C-alpha cells in the first residue's frame, strides 16, 4: 500500500514555517520539515509508510482529502475465509441474480461460504438458495426482519469475515478483493463499499443511483471514536466476525437503521470503520413513487430511536461568525430588495476576507487578497448549501407554512431550497432533467421529514432536530 499527495495540494514555505495548501475547499495545514519531506516524496511517486507514525500521518491526510491511498495492483496476500450472509423474504428472482453474481466473484471459492437466511418466504426463495448450493437457514419466523436474519447467519458462519449483502443486490467480481485488504489493519472492524443502482430505465432509478442514502459518495472515509454520525449501510458491509460478536450483532428490534446502530457501536468500542468508493454492489432501488416515498419515510422514523440509543451523537454544523452574518444579510436583502442591505453584506464579506488574510499573514503564509476573498465566497456558498439542506431535510413543512403566512420570507427560503437542489444536481450529475430531479428531491425531503417527526414522536425524543454548532 502506498500514498500519494493530491496534485491540487501545494507545499509552500515561508520564514514562519511550511504549509500544505488546498484550494477547494481552501485549507491550510502547518507541517514540520519531516512531514514536508514525506509529502514531497508523495508528490513525485507513491510512498509506502515505513513506521506507525508515517502510517498515521498519511491516513490523516487521506481522511482530510489531501492525499490518496493506492492499493497494490497485484493480488493481496490477505485472503481470509469469508462468510457471505444474505437475508431474504419473498425475493426469489432478486436472490437468483444475487447468487449468480457471487458465482462470478474473483475470490478463491474454497475460502467462500454462502449463507442464505430465509425470513419465512412464501415464494421460491428457499429453492433458489438450494439450487445454487448455498447454505439455507431459517430466521425462525416470518418477517422477523433483516437484522434478526443476519444475526442467524452470522451465528452459523465459519468465516473470519462476515460479508453482508442484500438479496436485491448483485456484487461486482472485485467486491471482496477490493475491500478485504483493509482488514490487514487490526484496528479495522468493518468496511463498506460503493453502492450503485442496478437499473436506469425509469427516472427514479436514475435519481436513486446518485441520491440514495446507500451511496456514500466518491471519497474515502473512516471513523473511530467520536460523536459524528458516519456509518456504513448493511447492503454492502464486511465485518470482522470477532468484533461483530463482541458488540452483540445487529439489534433485532430495529427494522430500519440497524446498520447505523451496529457501526456506531463498533466505533464506541474503539474499532475503526472504513468506507471505500469501490468494492461495488448494485442495488435494485424502488423505482415506483409510493414505495420510494414509503422507504424514505421509514428511514426517517429510525432517527428518533437512534438518538435515544446514542444520545451523544449529534449532527454538526460549522458556523463561521462572519459568513453567518453575511448570509443573513444576503437573505434579508433578497427579502427587502434594499441596496443598502446588499452593500452591508458585501462589506461584511470584505471584512471577513481581510481578517482571514491577515491571520494567514501572521502565520507566515503570504496569500493574495483576491484568492482569499474568492475562497471566502466559496465558503459562503457552501454554508448556504449546508444550512439550506438541513432546513429542507428537517423543517420543510414548517417552511411551507411560513411561506404561506409570510410570502416574502417564503420566497427567500424557496430560493435557498433551489440553491440546494441546484448544487446537488450539478455535483451528482444525474441523467435527469433539472425539473424531474427537483420533483424527486422535494418528495424525498417531505417523506423523510415526516418520518423523522413520527419517529421522534414515538420516542418522545426530538433531539434529531438539535444540531451541534461550532
Secondary structure, DSSP 8 states (H G I E B T S, - for coil): -EEEE-TTEEEEEETTEEEEEETTTTEEEEE-HHHHHHHHHHHHS-B---SHHHHHHHHHHHHTTSEEEE--SS--S----EEEEEEESS-HHHHHHHHHHHHT-SS-GGGEEEEEEESS-SSSHHHHHHHTT-EEEE-SSSS--HHHHHHHHHHH--SSEEEEE-TTEEE-TTHHHHHGGGGGSTTEEEEE--EEES--SSHHHHHHHHH-TT---SS-EEE-SSSS-----TTEEEEEHHHHHHHTSS-TT-SSSHHHHHHHHHHHTT-EEEE-S-S-EEE----SHHHHHHHHHHHHHHHHHHHHH-TT--EEE---HHHHHHHHHHHHHHHH--HHHHHHHHHHHHHHHHHHHHHHHHTT----HHHHHHHHHHHHHHHHHHHHHHHHHHHHHHHHHHHHHSHHHHHHHHHHHHHHHHHHHHHH--SS-HHHHHHHHHHHHHHHHHHHHHHHHHHT--GGG-EEE-
